[in-house]
């Protein structure tokens, strides 16, 4: 058998889940374990993420001014969930990481 086409193959960081919830804890732990396992076994993977909030090489962008409070709330939630590598970045750094992100 083969992998279903219904699986996006995304490794979730845990940023979207309620702080302290089992789902948040398991996402954070699972992501770290998954990348560690792939590194140990030489399994290639791509951390492409989403296209400002940088989380384990995932980029989440506020496109409109009114989206900035939601972005900041995600950042705070990520901090509460101990999401690795989380930081807020500005437009210049976004363009350096994702030149096609507008």
C-alpha positions in Angstrom: 0.0 0.0 0.0 1.0 3.6 -0.3 0.4 6.8 1.6 -3.0 8.4 1.2 -3.2 11.5 -0.9 -5.3 13.0 1.9 -2.3 13.4 4.3 -0.7 16.8 3.9 2.5 15.5 5.5 2.7 18.6 7.8 4.5 18.3 11.1 2.5 20.7 13.4 4.4 22.9 15.7 1.6 23.3 18.3 1.2 27.0 17.9 -2.6 26.9 17.2 -3.7 24.8 20.2 -4.9 25.8 23.6 -1.9 26.4 26.0 -1.4 23.5 28.3 -3.7 21.2 26.3 -2.6 17.6 25.6 -2.8 18.4 21.9 -0.4 21.3 22.2 2.1 19.4 24.4 2.0 16.4 22.0 2.5 18.6 18.9 5.6 20.3 20.4 7.1 17.0 21.6 6.1 15.2 18.4 7.6 17.8 16.1 10.9 17.7 18.0 11.0 13.9 18.0 10.1 13.6 14.3 12.9 15.9 13.2 15.3 14.2 15.5 14.4 10.8 14.2 14.7 12.0 10.6 18.1 13.4 11.3 19.3 10.3 13.0 18.1 8.0 10.2 19.2 10.3 7.4 15.6 10.7 6.2 15.3 13.9 4.1 12.6 16.4 4.9 11.7 19.9 4.0 10.7 22.5 6.5 8.8 24.7 4.2 6.1 26.0 6.5 3.6 28.7 6.0 3.9 32.1 4.5 5.4 37.9 11.1 5.9 34.9 13.0 8.8 32.4 12.6 8.3 29.1 14.3 10.6 26.2 13.6 11.1 27.5 10.1 7.4 28.1 9.6 6.4 31.6 8.5 3.0 33.0 9.4 2.4 36.4 8.0 -0.1 39.2 8.8 -1.2 40.5 5.4 -3.5 43.3 6.6 -3.0 45.7 9.5 -6.1 44.3 11.3 -4.4 40.8 11.3 -1.5 42.0 13.5 -3.3 41.4 16.8 -4.1 37.8 15.8 -0.5 37.3 14.8 0.6 38.6 18.2 -1.9 36.3 19.9 -0.5 33.3 18.0 3.0 34.4 19.1 1.9 34.5 22.8 0.1 31.1 22.5 3.3 29.6 20.9 5.4 30.9 23.8 2.9 29.4 26.3 3.1 26.1 24.4 7.0 26.2 24.4 7.1 26.1 20.6 10.7 26.0 19.5 12.4 28.8 17.6 9.6 31.3 17.9 10.2 34.9 17.1 8.4 37.9 15.6 10.1 39.4 12.6 9.6 42.4 10.4 9.1 42.9 6.7 12.8 43.0 5.8 13.5 39.7 7.4 10.4 38.1 5.9 11.6 39.2 2.4 15.0 37.7 3.1 13.5 34.4 4.1 10.6 34.3 1.6 11.2 36.7 -1.4 7.8 35.9 -3.0 5.9 36.6 0.2 3.9 39.8 -0.3 
